[in-house]
Amino acid sequence: MPIRYTKDILKDFESFQDNHNREPEYLVLGIRKPNGKVKVLKHKIVKINNTNHFEVNDKESKLVNHPETQILNYMLI
């Protein structure tokens, strides 16, 4: 995931907490795969040792980190 999205997500994570008085449960990504198809991925947010992590399977991880994959949008829910 490009750095710019990481910073935006962290900022939005804090804003979500302030607005909803709770932490978000999921990160939803809208991506365009290298073959041109659009896909929506939903990742559960888990807290381990006071740090947030995303539950992602290997196939989705490779897809999101592929250099030709475009992240179109994201949402915290």
C-alpha positions in Angstrom: 0.0 0.0 0.0 1.5 3.4 -0.9 2.7 5.5 1.9 0.1 8.3 1.2 -2.7 5.9 1.8 -1.2 4.6 5.0 -1.0 8.2 6.4 -4.5 9.0 5.3 -5.9 5.8 6.9 -4.1 6.5 10.2 -5.6 10.1 10.2 -9.1 8.8 9.4 -8.7 6.0 12.0 -8.3 8.7 14.7 -11.1 10.8 13.2 -13.4 7.7 13.2 -12.6 7.2 16.9 -13.4 10.8 17.8 -16.7 10.8 15.8 -18.0 7.4 16.8 -16.5 6.9 20.2 -15.2 3.5 19.2 -12.5 2.0 17.0 -13.4 0.8 13.5 -13.9 -2.9 13.0 -13.0 -3.2 9.3 -11.0 -1.6 6.6 -12.7 -1.9 3.2 -10.5 -1.4 0.1 -11.7 -0.8 -3.4 -8.9 -1.9 -5.8 -8.4 -2.2 -9.5 -6.5 -5.5 -10.1 -3.7 -5.8 -12.8 -6.2 -7.4 -15.2 -8.4 -4.2 -15.0 -11.2 -5.7 -12.8 -12.4 -3.9 -9.7 -12.6 -5.8 -6.4 -13.7 -4.9 -2.9 -11.7 -6.3 0.0 -12.9 -6.3 3.6 -10.2 -6.7 6.3 -11.0 -7.2 10.0 -9.0 -4.9 12.3 -7.5 -6.7 15.3 -5.6 -5.3 18.2 -2.4 -7.3 19.2 -0.2 -5.9 21.9 -1.9 -2.5 21.7 -1.2 -2.2 18.0 -3.8 -2.5 15.2 -3.3 -5.2 12.5 -5.4 -6.3 9.6 -6.5 -9.9 9.0 -5.4 -10.5 5.4 -5.0 -13.9 3.7 -1.9 -14.5 1.5 -3.8 -14.2 -1.8 -5.3 -10.8 -0.9 -1.9 -9.6 0.5 -0.2 -10.4 -2.8 -3.0 -8.7 -4.8 -2.9 -5.5 -2.8 0.9 -5.3 -2.8 1.2 -6.0 -6.5 2.9 -3.0 -8.2 0.2 -2.7 -10.9 -2.8 -2.8 -8.4 -4.4 0.6 -7.9 -6.2 1.4 -4.7 -9.3 3.3 -5.7 -10.7 4.1 -2.3 -11.0 2.9 1.2 -13.4 3.1 4.1 -13.4 2.3 7.8 -16.5 0.8 9.3 
